[in-house]
Amino acid sequence: MDQSRQVFTVDLLERYASKGRGVITCMAAGNDVILLGTSKGWLIRHDFGAGGSSDFDLSSGRPGDQSIHRVFVDPGGSHCIATVIGGGGAETFYMHAKWSKPRVLGRLKGLIVNAVAWNRQLITEASTKEVIIGTDNGQLFEMAVDEKDKREKYIKFLFELKELPEAFMALQMETASLSNVTRYYVMAVTPTRLYSFTGIGLLETVFASYLERAVHFMELPGEIPNSELHFFIKQRRAMHFAWLSGAGIYHGGLNFGAQHSYINGDENFVENKALLDYSKLSDGVDAVKPSSMAVSEFHFLLLIGNKVKVVNRISEQIIEELQFDQTSESVSSGVIGLCSDATAGLFYAYDQNSIFQVSVNDEGRDMWKVYLDMKEYAAALANCRDPLQRDQVYLVQADAAFTSRDFLRAASFYAKINYILSFEEVTLKFISVGEQDALRTFLLRKLDNLAKDDKCQITMISTWATELYLDKINRLLLEEDNALDKHSSEYQSINQEFRAFLGDCKDVLDEATTMRLLESYGRVEELVYFASLKEQYEIVIHHYVQQGETKKALEVLQKPAVPIDLQYKFAPDLIVLDAYETVESWMTTKNLNPRKLIPAMMRYSSEPHAKNETHEVIKYLEFCVHCLHNEDPGVHNLLLSLYAKQEDDDALLRFLQCKFGKGRENGPDFFYDPKYALRLCLKEKRMRACVHIYSMMSMHEEAVALALQVDPELAMAEADKVEDDEDLRKKLWLMVAKHVIEQEKGTKRENIRKAIAFLKETDGLLKIEDILPFFPDFALIDDFKEAICSSLEDYNNQIEQLKEEMNDATHGADNIRNDISALAQRYAVIDRDEECGVCKRKILIVGGDYRMSRGYTSVGQMAPFYVFPCGHAFHVHCLIAHVTFSVNETQAEYILDLQKQLTLLGDGARKDMNGGITEDSITSMTPADKLRSQLDDAIASECPFCGELMIRQISLPFILSEEAQLVNSWEIKPQNNLANMRTLSLPV
């Protein structure tokens, strides 16, 4: 075997490890610490982790030759137990790694210790916890040592073999926690037996229980140089064991958590037990029993002579033989024994002088092959390191299943192969044997194993699998024609499986190709199902419509993902199939435009319906109008047309009278077309409705004329609706009166009485003289005597009232004349020192500028002026200037224009205002007088200081915009040269 590929290799670790203290008699290792016992009673400690070594003389003070019998070290390399045998008997020592000298365990004096079991779960550097010690006379003791105490805490007797007293040769202990208590598992070997102990509680309690029950053991008789027991430890937990017995190597797995190992009195925590016969190690010659053994994860290291044979624990085959580089003086004695360091994962061999290290190089790398050869495929897969190894395992499984004609199982394994066998080879294998089901299974499993990135391959395989499914379904259908009961369940199963496949692969299957396949095989239901998966809702709904399954079609339409346009497309067909369900669906669907449903509703309305049948379209339209407040004229017109075609016109009248737009700003009261409604109602002879529409369109004459054909009372009501046009109202009532008089067929006197009664209903709007023309010329006046007399009295009362009003008007005119005459004589007294309210100069000033006052009458040389009842006085030109400044621009321009016209007329237009004003002067005013009167009204209608003009000036700013320059002139500006500033002293 190539050395580079060897699993185990041997290297010389220390040539003269005993340091001349005698030959090596025993050895133990843990955590890179090696302890050697020599023939002269020396204990030598090599610490390869920390570096360095130390030696201790355990024979000091003892007579005769002393030799170390056995040495033990815990997995952490801190605690050591050694037994010395000499002329004075046996003595056992304990030593801690930190101590400078060992301590004698007096309780064990005279006893030869062959075995020690450490509590690997609880032991620490500071404390050994429970330690079990086995002696040469078949006794077990429990011991515990705390490093700080510098002595043992206790040593207790536990157990003694009485049935077959033999020496305990090896011990192993394991613990497991169970509901806050500890369960102990102890295995011990003698030269011929393997004992098992287990129990809960203290160790002392566990072994005390065996006083009352039998000890569980396995007996394998035979001679062996050294009976050994080894646990393979992985992550501080024992995984399997091996016992080097006289009959062979007894080994198996350990399961300390197994339920059966908890049962009281059952120590069977060993699984998969086996016995390796020594004859397998000798190649046909006499079997040679190993002198020592070590256990790795997958192998046994057996010391036979001066060689170590490595045997695979699973296959029981020798895979390697290890040779040792011994010195010449050590060759004769040979290699003494093997030991293992579970913590470091190393193995050691030793002879009289040297220590050899046996290293492990990935011992599990070929275990998959071992398990595969043994046809333990699950274990083989568990030990595969790469996809190629797994492919080989799958290939062997697949070929075996294919050979045994288990094609479905073979297909599952072939689908897991990715590298060593092509897709085409596998498919051809199944095609060649005509196994369509296995081929389909292979394709499906292959789909499961493909990566999502292989989209092209996934699509092709999925399509092929679809066709295989369809072929299988068709074949089953053909078989069912002959044996229906036999295959119906299989048909249902494959059909359900196919649907599940379509659901899983809907995103990878090509939509068009798959639909063509389904259609070509006539699988309509699966086609609809796949279309639903692909959200091709139009195909699904079309199928349900063809099948008459309205509810299913409506359920599809109700899905949020379905386009709203499909509602409109299939509405005509659905409402014919099931009007009730369709309308109910419409009423629960949001964002539905009723206008687009009008074709469907028209189709439904065109078909005959029973009298007692609910008109579903009317129900839906009423829902749209009243609940959804729809304002579409088309919807309102359709509802109106359906109402018009009903026998009873109550619903039509209610609809026409309902003001749907009431309360909306600038909106209509109704949304239907009144002209269309009128034509429709006339066509359907809905006269009351026509009257209402005429009235609504303000065509009152037509409304009354039509109402007279239906019901005179209706005509009266329509005539009475006109309130703002008295003439029209009278005309309408005359139409009613004429109809009433012409339609009466009783005696003449009775007709006249009815006509007179009709006049009273008009509340005085019509008189007897208004309706007399409607009577025949030969009617006697006596019949109208009362009415005529009543009318004449009314006229007489009106004449008297007019006379009184004329008298009142005459008195009013006389009063006005008197007021005008008094106004001409009205005067005001002005103090000679009275000042103008604007310029503050005296009013009665003589001379001055009269240019602004031309057109006014002056008193001597004084300027014209105004005097107001409040006492304020103003020159004419001052008042004009003040008012024009205070009013807006339009009024100012108007005043200035009047003054300009008055000025242009000149002095020739002036009249003497000191004379009295007569009636003739009022009626014969000149243009200048009219202009002066207009100007007076514009500027002197009220005092500018006491009237509204002064009140409006409150809101004006103190500083006007045109005074900004004046304001800026008062601004104080800082001077640049402060030194030149002058200080002015102001007198106080």
MARMARTOR-23747 format. One record per residue (C-alpha): x, y, z; residue in one letter. Coordinates in steps of 0.05 Angstrom, whole numbers, plus 32768, in hexadecimal, padded with zeros to 4 digits. Example, Ala and Ser with C-alpha at 12.3 -4.5 7.8 and 13.67 -1.06 7.14 Angstrom:
REM residues 2
80F67FA6809CA/81117FEB808FS/
//
This chain:
REM residues 988
800080008000M/801980457FEFD/80348066802FQ/801380A8801DS/7FCF8085801CR/7FDA805E805CQ/7FA580698091V/7FD5805B80CBF/801E806D80CET/8053805D8103V/8088808F811BD/80BC80888151L/80A980B98187L/80DE80AD81BCE/8119807D81B5R/8130807881FEY/80F1808D8222A/810180688263S/813F80948270K/8167805A828AG/8137804E82C3R/812C800682ADG/81047FE98274V/80BD80008264I/80887FD28283T/80477FF98277C/802E80388257M/7FF180678257A/7FE080A68230A/7FAE80DF8233G/7FAD81268217N/7FF3812381FAD/800E8109823DV/803280C58240I/803F80A18281L/807180678281L/807D803482B7G/80C1801282BBT/80DD7FD282D7S/81037FF9830DK/80C5801A832BG/80CB805C8308W/8091808482ECL/80A580B082B2I/807780E78298R/808081048252H/805581418243D/8059814B81F8F/8024818281FBG/804881B0822CA/808D8193821EG/80BA81738251G/80BB8134827BS/80C3811F82C3S/80CF80DE82E8D/80BB80C5832DF/80D8808B8355D/809E80628370L/80CD802D838DS/80EE805B83BFS/80ED803E8405G/80D57FF983EDR/81017FBB83F5P/81167F9283B9G/810A7F9C836FD/80CD7FC4835EQ/80A97FC6831BS/806F7FF18302I/80367FC082F3H/80037FEF82D3R/7FFD803A82C9V/7FBD806082B9F/7FB080A982A4V/7F6E80CD829BD/7F5A80EA8256P/7F708130826CG/7FB681198280G/7FB1813582C8S/7FA380F982F3H/7FCF80BA82F7C/7FC98078831CI/80028046831DA/800C8003833FT/80517FEB8356V/80607FA18362I/809E7F8B8388G/80B87F6183C1G/808D7F8683F2G/804C7F7883CCG/80227FA783A2A/80177FF083AFE/7FED80238387T/7FFE806D837FF/7FD780AA8369Y/7FF980E6834CM/7FE18129832FH/8004814C82F7A/801281878326K/802E815D835EW/807881528368S/8070810E8388K/803B80D78385P/800E80C383BFR/8003807B83D6V/7FBB806283D6L/7FBD803C8418G/7F78801E8411R/7F927FF783D4L/7FD17FDE83F4K/7FE07F9683E0G/7FAE7F9883A7L/7FC57F94835FI/7F9F7FC78335V/7F947FAF82EEN/7F607FE082D5A/7F47802782E0V/7F07804882C3A/7F04809482C2W/7EC480BC82C1N/7ED180E0827FR/7E92810C8284Q/7EA0812A82C8L/7EEB812682D4I/7F11816882D9T/7F59817C82E5E/7F48818B832EA/7F20814C833DS/7F1D81058326T/7ED480FE833AK/7EC080B4833BE/7EF780848326V/7EED80388324I/7F29800C8333I/7F2C7FC28321G/7F5C7F938344T/7F7D7F518336D/7F527F2C8369N/7F0F7F3F8347G/7EFD7F7B8372Q/7EE47FC0835EL/7EF180008386F/7ED98048837FE/7F098080838BM/7F0980CC8386A/7F4280FE838DV/7F41814A8390D/7F838169837EE/7F7D819F83B3K/7F76816B83EBD/7FB8814A83D8K/7F99810783E8R/7F5F80DA83D5E/7F1980EE83EDK/7F0380A683F5Y/7F0E805F83DCI/7ED0803383DFK/7EC67FEA83D1F/7E927FDF839AL/7E907F988380F/7EB27F548381E/7EAD7F198352L/7E987EDC837AK/7E7A7EAC8347E/7EBA7EA9831DL/7EF17ECF8340P/7F1E7EEC830AE/7F4A7F288303A/7F2B7F6782E6F/7F567F7682A9M/7F367FB5828FA/7EFF7FE782A1L/7ED7801C827CQ/7EA2804B8297M/7E6F80798276E/7E3980A68293T/7DF980C48278A/7DCB80F98297S/7D8380E5829EL/7D50811482C0S/7D84813582EDN/7DA180F28302V/7DDE80CD82E9T/7DDD808882CBR/7E1D806182CCY/7E33802E8298Y/7E6F800482ABV/7E917FCD8282M/7EC67FA082A0A/7EED7F658283V/7F0F7F2A82A1T/7F377EF88278P/7EF67ED48264T/7EBC7F028273R/7EA07F478262L/7E757F63829AY/7E427F9C8293S/7E287FC682CCF/7DF67FFF82C9T/7DCA802682F9G/7DB380698312I/7DCE808E834FG/7E1180888371L/7E4380548359L/7E3F8033839DE/7DF3802C8395T/7DFA8012834EV/7E297FD98361F/7E037FCB83A2A/7DC67FBB8378S/7DEC7F7F835AY/7DEA7F5D839DL/7DA27F4E838EE/7DA47F448343R/7DD07F1F8312A/7E0A7F4082F0V/7E047F4482A4H/7E417F278281F/7E597F098240M/7E887ECD8245E/7EBA7EBC820FL/7EE97E868227P/7F2F7E81820BG/7F757E94821DE/7F907ED9820EI/7FD17EF98221P/7FAF7F388238N/7F647F43823CS/7F567F8C8229E/7F177FB88224L/7F177FF781FBH/7EE4802E81EEF/7EE9805A81B1F/7EDE80A181CAI/7EC380D8819DK/7EB4811C81BAQ/7EBA81008201R/7E8680CB81F3R/7E92808081E9A/7E79806A81A5M/7E8D802181A2H/7EB67FED81C8F/7EE47FB281BBA/7EF87F7A81E9W/7F387F5481DAL/7F227F0F81F2S/7F3C7EC881EBG/7F067EB781B7A/7F0E7EF4818CG/7F007F3E818CI/7EBB7F4A81A7Y/7EA37F8F8192H/7E647FB98187G/7E457FFD818BG/7E33802181CBL/7DF0804681D3N/7DEB80618219F/7DAD80888207G/7D85804C81EEA/7D4380428211Q/7D507FF9821FH/7D8F800B8245S/7D6480318278Y/7D397FF6828AI/7D487FE082D0N/7D777FA482D2G/7D867FA58287D/7DCF7FB58277E/7DC87FAA822CN/7DE17FED8213F/7E0C7FC981DEV/7DF47FC98196E/7E0B7FA68156N/7E367F74817BK/7E687F4A8154A/7EA37F1C8160L/7EE17F218135L/7F017EDC8132D/7F4D7EDB8135Y/7F4F7EAA80FAS/7F407EE480CBK/7F827F0380DEL/7FB07EC980CDS/7FA37EB98083D/7F967E6F808DG/7FCE7E6180BEV/7FC57E568108D/7FA57E918128A/7FD27EBD8153V/7FAF7EE48189K/7FC27F2E8190P/7FE87F4281CES/7FCA7F8881CFS/7F967FB281ACM/7F807FFA819EA/7F3E80128181V/7F32804B814FS/7EF280628130E/7EF1802D80F9F/7F2D80008108H/7F4D7FD1813AF/7F987FD78144L/7FB07F918159L/7FF67F848173L/800C7F408159I/80557F328164G/807C7F6F8150N/80487F87811EK/80077FAD8124V/7FD07F9480F7K/7F9A7FC780E6V/7F577FA580DEV/7F1A7FC980C4N/7EE57FC380FAR/7EAC7FC180C7I/7EC77F938091S/7EF57F6B80C1E/7F2C7F6E808CQ/7F757F7E8099I/7F857FBF8074I/7FCC7FCD808DE/80067FB180B4E/80337FE080DCL/807D7FD380E8Q/80A87FF18120F/80EF800B811DD/810A7FE9815CQ/814F7FE98179T/81777FA88176S/81707F9C81C1E/81257FA681BES/81177F788183V/811D7F3A81ADS/80E87F5081DES/80BC7F6D81A8G/80877FA381AFV/80667F9E81F2I/80237FC081E9G/7FF57FF581CCL/7FD1802F81ECC/7FA5806881D3S/7F9D80B281E1D/7F5380BF81D4A/7F5A810981E1T/7F92811381AEA/7F7980DE817EG/7FBC80B9817EL/7FD48072818BF/8015805B81A9Y/803E801B81AAA/8079800E81D8Y/80B17FDC81E2D/80E47FD9821AQ/8105801B8208N/80DF804181D2S/809C806181C5I/807C805F8180F/8044808D8169Q/800E8071813CV/7FEB80A98117S/7FA780A580F4V/7FA180C480AFN/7F5680CC809ED/7F42808580ADE/7EFB808F8095G/7F0C80A4804ER/7F00805F8031D/7EC980488060M/7E948056802BW/7EB380208001K/7EB37FF0803BV/7E6A7FFB8049Y/7E5A7FF97FFFL/7E7C7FB57FF8D/7E527F9D8033M/7E147FBA8011K/7E087FE7804DE/7DF480218020Y/7DDB80528055A/7E1C804D807BA/7E4380538039A/7E1F80938028L/7E2B80AF806DA/7E7680A58064N/7E7B80C1801EC/7EA780FE8018R/7E9481197FD2D/7E5D81137F9EP/7E8480E17F74L/7E8680B07FAEQ/7E3C80B97FBAR/7E2F80AD7F70D/7E53806B7F74Q/7E2880557FAFV/7DE8806A7F8BY/7DFF80467F4CL/7E0A80057F70V/7DC6800B7F91Q/7DA5801D7F50A/7DC57FE47F28D/7DB27FB27F5EA/7D6A7FCA7F5DA/7D687FCA7F11F/7D847F837F0FT/7D4F7F6C7F3FS/7D1B7F8F7F13R/7D087FBF7F4AD/7D067FF77F16F/7CE4802C7F40L/7D1880267F77R/7D4F80267F42A/7D3380657F24A/7D3780897F67S/7D8080777F6FF/7D9380867F26Y/7D7480CC7F2FA/7DA680DB7F67K/7DE280CE7F3BI/7DFF810F7F20N/7E4481007F04Y/7E5680B97EF2I/7E1880A87EC9L/7DF780D47E95S/7DAD80E57E93F/7DA680C67E4EE/7DC480837E64E/7D92807B7E9CV/7D55808E7E72T/7D6B805D7E3BL/7D7080257E6FK/7D28802F7E83F/7D0F80397E3CI/7D327FF97E26S/7D0B7FD17E58V/7CCA7FF77E4CG/7CC480107E93E/7C9D80517E8AQ/7C8B80567ED3D/7CD3804F7EE9A/7CE880827EB5L/7CB580B37ECFR/7CCD80A77F16T/7D1480B37F00F/7D0180F47EDFL/7CDC810C7F1DL/7D1580FB7F4BR/7D45811C7F1CK/7D1C815B7F1FL/7D21815A7F6BD/7D6D81557F68N/7D79818B7F32L/7D9081D07F47A/7D61820A7F3AK/7D9282287F09D/7D8A81EE7ED8D/7D4A820D7EBCK/7D5081F17E76C/7D5B81AA7E8EQ/7D2481B07EC2I/7CF281C77E8DT/7D02818F7E5DM/7CFF81597E93I/7CBE81757EAES/7C9F81757E69T/7CB5812D7E5DW/7C9981187EA1A/7C57813B7E8FT/7C5281117E50E/7C6280D17E76L/7C2B80E27EA8Y/7BF980ED7E71L/7C0D80AC7E4FD/7C0580867E91K/7BC080A47E9DI/7BAA80917E56N/7BC3804A7E5ER/7B9D80447EA0L/7B5E805E7E7FL/7B6580297E48L/7B6F7FF37E7DE/7B33800B7EA4E/7B067FFC7E69D/7B157FB37E77N/7B207FB27EC2A/7B037FF17EE1L/7B067FDC7F2AD/7B4D7FC57F25K/7B6C80057F0DH/7B3C803C7F24S/7B6280497F65S/7BA4804A7F3FE/7B8780797F0CY/7B6F80A97F43Q/7BB380A57F65S/7BDB80B47F26I/7BAB80EB7F13N/7BB4810D7F57Q/7BFF81037F52E/7BFF81237F0DF/7BD9815F7F27R/7C0A81677F60A/7C4281647F2EF/7C23819B7F04L/7C1C81C57F43G/7C6581BB7F55D/7C8081C77F0FC/7C5181FE7EF8K/7C8A82317EF9D/7CBB82067ED0V/7C8C81E77E9DL/7C85820C7E5BD/7C3E82247E5BE/7C2E821D7E10A/7C4F81D97E0AT/7C2D81BC7E47T/7BE981D57E31M/7BF281B67DECR/7C0581747E0DL/7BC981747E3BL/7B9B81877E01E/7BB881517DD3S/7BAB811C7E08Y/7B6481367E14G/7B7081467E5DR/7B4181807E62V/7B3C81817EAEE/7B8781817EB6E/7B8C81B77E80L/7B5C81E27EA8V/7B8281D37EE8Y/7BC581E67EC9F/7BA782257EABA/7B8F82387EF0S/7BD6822C7F0CL/7BF382587ED5K/7BBD828D7EE2E/7BA082837E9DQ/7B5B82927EB9Y/7B39829D7E77E/7B4382547E64I/7B2A823D7EA7V/7AEC82697EA6I/7ADD82567E5EH/7ADE820C7E71H/7AAF82167EACY/7A80823F7E80V/7A7F82087E4DQ/7A7081D57E83Q/7A3982027EA0G/7A5D82067EE3E/7A4C824E7EF2T/7A60824D7F3BK/7AA682347F2CK/7AAF82687EF6A/7A98829F7F25L/7AC782857F5BE/7B01828C7F2BV/7AEB82D27F17L/7AEA82E67F61Q/7B3482D87F69K/7B5D83187F73P/7B8E83067F3CA/7B5982FE7F06V/7B56833A7ED6P/7B1583617EDCI/7B0C835F7E91D/7AFA83167E95L/7ABD83297EBEQ/7AA383517E83Y/7AB7831D7E4FK/7A9282E37E6FF/7A58830B7E8DA/7A2782FD7E53P/7A3282B27E57D/7A3182AE7EA3L/79F182D77EACI/79CC82AA7E7CV/79E5826B7EA0L/79D482837EE6D/79BB82CA7EEDA/79B482C87F39Y/79FA82AF7F48E/7A1982DE7F14T/79F6831C7F30V/7A0883087F77E/7A5083037F61S/7A4D83477F3EW/7A3283667F7DM/7A6D834C7FA7T/7AA2835E7F74T/7AC683A07F7FK/7ADB83D07F48N/7AA983B47F17L/7A9183E57EE2N/7A4683D87ED7P/7A4883FC7E94R/7A7483C57E77K/7A4183917E8FL/7A0883B27E67I/7A0F83817E2CP/7A0783467E5BA/79CC83667E7EM/79AC83767E3BM/79B3832E7E27R/799283167E66Y/795A834A7E61S/794A83367E19S/793682F07E2EE/78F082E17E49P/78E782DA7E94H/78B082C17EC1A/788382F57EE2K/789682E27F28N/78E082DB7F17E/790F830E7F36T/792E83377EFFH/7978832F7F11E/799083687EE5V/796083997F05I/797983817F49K/79C1838E7F35Y/79B283D17F16L/798C83E77F54E/79C883D27F7DF/79F683FC7F50C/79C884397F53V/79B384387F9CH/79EF84187FBFC/7A2A84287F92L/7A0E846C7F7FH/7A1F84607F36N/7A17849E7F0AE/7A20847E7EC6D/79E884957E98P/79EA84527E73G/79DC842C7EB4V/79A3845B7EC6H/798584587E80N/7987840B7E80L/796584077EC4L/793084397EACL/792384107E6DS/791A83D07E96L/78EA83F47EC5Y/78C3840E7E89A/78B983C77E6FK/789B83AE7EB0Q/784F83A97EB7E/784E83D37EF6D/786884197EEED/787084277F39D/78BA84167F37A/78C384427EF9L/78A1847E7F1BL/78CA84747F5AR/790A84737F30F/78F684B27F0AL/78E584D77F4AQ/792684C37F6DC/795A84FB7F6BK/799B84D47F6AF/79C685137F63G/79A4853A7F99K/79D4855F7FC7G/7A0E855E7F96R/7A2885A37F84E/7A1D85B67F3BN/7A05856F7F2DG/79C585567F0CP/798B85397F33D/798984FC7F05F/79BA84D87ED7F/798D84B97EA3Y/797F84DA7E60D/793984FB7E66P/792E84FC7E1BK/793D84B27E16Y/791184A57E53A/78D884CD7E33L/78DC84A77DF1R/78DF84657E15L/78A484747E43C/787A848D7E08L/788B844D7DE2K/787984227E1EE/783B844E7E2CK/785284607E72R/782984A17E72M/783384B27EBBR/787D84AC7EB2A/787984D87E74C/7853850D7E9CV/788A850C7ED0H/78C185127E9CI/789D854C7E78Y/789785707EBBS/78DF85627ECCM/78F485807E88M/78C985BF7E98S/789A85AD7E5FM/785E85BB7E8AH/782B85C57E53E/783C85817E34E/783B85627E7AA/77F6857D7E89V/77DB856C7E44A/77F385237E4CL/77DC851F7E94A/779685347E7FL/779484F47E55Q/77A684CB7E92V/778884EB7ECFD/776E85337ED9P/778685317F20E/77CD85247F07L/77C4855F7ED7A/77AF858D7F10M/77EB85777F38A/781985867EFEE/77F985CA7EF2A/780285DB7F3BD/784D85CD7F38K/785A860E7F12V/786586447F46E/789386797F29D/786C86877EE8D/7825869E7EF7E/781186A47EAED/7828865D7E9EL/780686427EDCR/77C586647EC7K/77CC86487E80K/77D686027E9CL/779986087EC8W/777086217E8DL/778585E27E67M/776D85B87EA1V/772C85E17EA6A/771E85DA7E5DK/7729858F7E60H/76FD85887E9EV/76C485B17E7FI/76C7858D7E3CE/76C985487E5DQ/768C85527E89E/7650852D7E6FK/761B853E7EA4G/75E285727E9FT/75F685B87E8EK/75E585D37ED3R/760E859C7EF4E/764985A97EC4N/764785F37ED7I/764885E17F21R/768585B47F17K/76A785EB7EF0A/769A861D7F28I/76B685E97F5AA/76F385E27F2FF/76FF862D7F32L/770386287F7DK/773B85F57F78E/776686277F52T/776986557F8FD/775186917F68G/778186887F2FL/7748867F7EFDL/770986AA7EFAK/76C5869A7EDDI/76D486C67EA1E/7712869A7E92D/76E9865B7E8AI/76AA86797E6AL/76C686717E23P/76C986267E2FF/767E86217E37F/764E861F7DFAP/763186617DE1D/75EA864C7DF1F/75F886427E3BA/75C8866C7E66L/75E786A37E91I/75B986927ECAD/75E486547ED6D/762186827EE2F/75FD86B67F0CK/761F86A67F4DE/766386A07F2FA/765C86E17F07I/764387077F43C/767D86EE7F6CS/76AD87037F35S/768D87487F30L/769387527F7AE/76DD87407F76D/76E787737F3FY/76C287A87F66N/76EF879B7FA2N/772C87A27F76Q/771287E57F59I/770788007F9FE/774D87EB7FB3Q/776A880D7F76L/7745884D7F87K/7764884E7FCCE/77A988437FAFE/779F887D7F7EM/778A88AB7FB7N/77C788977FDED/77F388A67FA2A/77D388EC7F99T/77E088FE7FE2H/782888E57FDBG/783489127F9EA/7819894F7FC4D/784889417FFDN/7883893C7FCEI/787289807FAFR/786F899F7FF3N/78B289828006D/78D2899D7FC6I/78B789E27FD4S/78D189DF801CA/791589C78003L/791C8A057FD7A/79138A318014Q/79458A0B803FR/79838A318058Y/79BF8A2C8086A/79E08A6180B1V/7A2C8A6680AAI/7A588A8B80DAD/7A848ABF80B8R/7AC28A9B80D5D/7AAC8A5680BEE/7AE78A30809EE/7AEA8A008064C/7AF389B9807EG/7B2A89AB804CV/7B5389EB8040C/7B428A0B8083K/7B368A4F8063R/7AF78A768071K/7ABA8A61804AI/7AA28AA78040L/7AE48ABE8021I/7ADF8AF37FECV/7B058AEA7FABG/7B318AAF7F9EG/7B398A7B7F69D/7AF58A6B7F49Y/7B0E8A427F10R/7AFE8A027F33M/7AB88A1A7F43S/7A9F8A2F7EFFR/7A598A177EF2G/7A438A277F3AY/7A1C8A637F51T/7A458A927F7DS/7A2E8AC67FB0V/7A518B067F9EG/7A9B8AFC7F9CQ/7A9A8ABF7FCBM/7AAF8A797FB3A/7A778A447FADP/7A738A157FE8F/7A4B89DB8007Y/7A2D89DC804CV/7A168999806CF/79E2899080A2P/7A18897980D2C/7A3889BE80CEG/7A7589AE80A4H/7A8189DD8069A/7AAF89D5802DF/7AC289FE7FF1H/7AAA89DD7FB1V/7AEE89D27F94H/7B0989BA7FD9C/7AD189887FE0L/7ADC896E7F99I/7B2789657FA6A/7B1C89427FE9H/7AE789127FCEV/7B0E88FF7F90T/7B4B88F17FBBF/7B2488C47FEAS/7AFB889B7FB8V/7B1388667F87N/7B2E88777F43E/7AED886A7F1DT/7AC388977F49Q/7AF988CD7F47A/7AFA88CD7EFBE/7AAE88D17EFBY/7AAE890F7F29I/7AE589327F01L/7AC189237EC0D/7A8089437EDBL/7AA689807EF2Q/7AC989867EAFK/7A8689847E89Q/7A6889B67EB9L/7AA389E57EAFT/7A9E89E17E63L/7A5689F77E65L/7A6E8A3A7E82G/7A4A8A727EA3D/7A128A717E6FG/79F78A337E8FA/79F28A507ED5R/79AF8A607EF2K/799A8A8C7F2BD/79948A5A7F65M/79798A8F7F94N/79328A8C7F75G/78FE8A5A7F89G/78FA8A157F6AI/78B88A0B7F48T/789889CF7F29E/78A889EA7EE5D/78F289F17EF6S/78F589A97F0CI/78DA898F7ECBT/790489BD7EA0S/794C89B27EB8M/798689C87E8CT/79C2899A7E7DP/79ED89C37EADA/79BA89B87EE4D/79BB896E7ED7K/7A07896C7EDAL/7A0889957F19R/79D489677F38S/79FE89297F27Q/7A3C894B7F43L/7A17895C7F83D/7A0289147F8AD/7A4A88FD7F7FA/7A6D892B7FB0I/7A3A89467FE0A/7A0A890D7FEDS/7A27890B8034E/7A5A8930805DC/7AA08915804EP/7AB3891D8097F/7A7588FD80B5C/7A6088CB8081G/7A7788888065E/7AB388A68041L/7AD488B68084M/7AC5886F809DI/7AE8884F8061R/7B268878806FQ/7B32885280B0I/7B4F88188089S/7B8088438062L/7BCA88438078P/7BE688818099F/7C1E88858065I/7C07887D801EL/7C31885C7FE8S/7C3C889F7FC5E/7C5988BB8006E/7C9388898008A/7CC588BC7FF0Q/7CB088EB8028L/7CB988B4805BV/7CFE88A38041N/7D1488EB8049S/7D0A88E38094W/7D3788A58099E/7D7588AF80C6I/7DB3889780A1K/7DF4888780C7P/7E3188B280B6Q/7E71889080A1N/7E9F88C280C3N/7E8B88C4810CL/7EC188F6811CA/7EA1892B80F1N/7E5E89248113M/7E4689638137R/7E2089658178T/7DE78996817AL/7DD089AE81BCS/7D8689B981BFL/7D6989E881F1P/7D3C89C88224V/
//
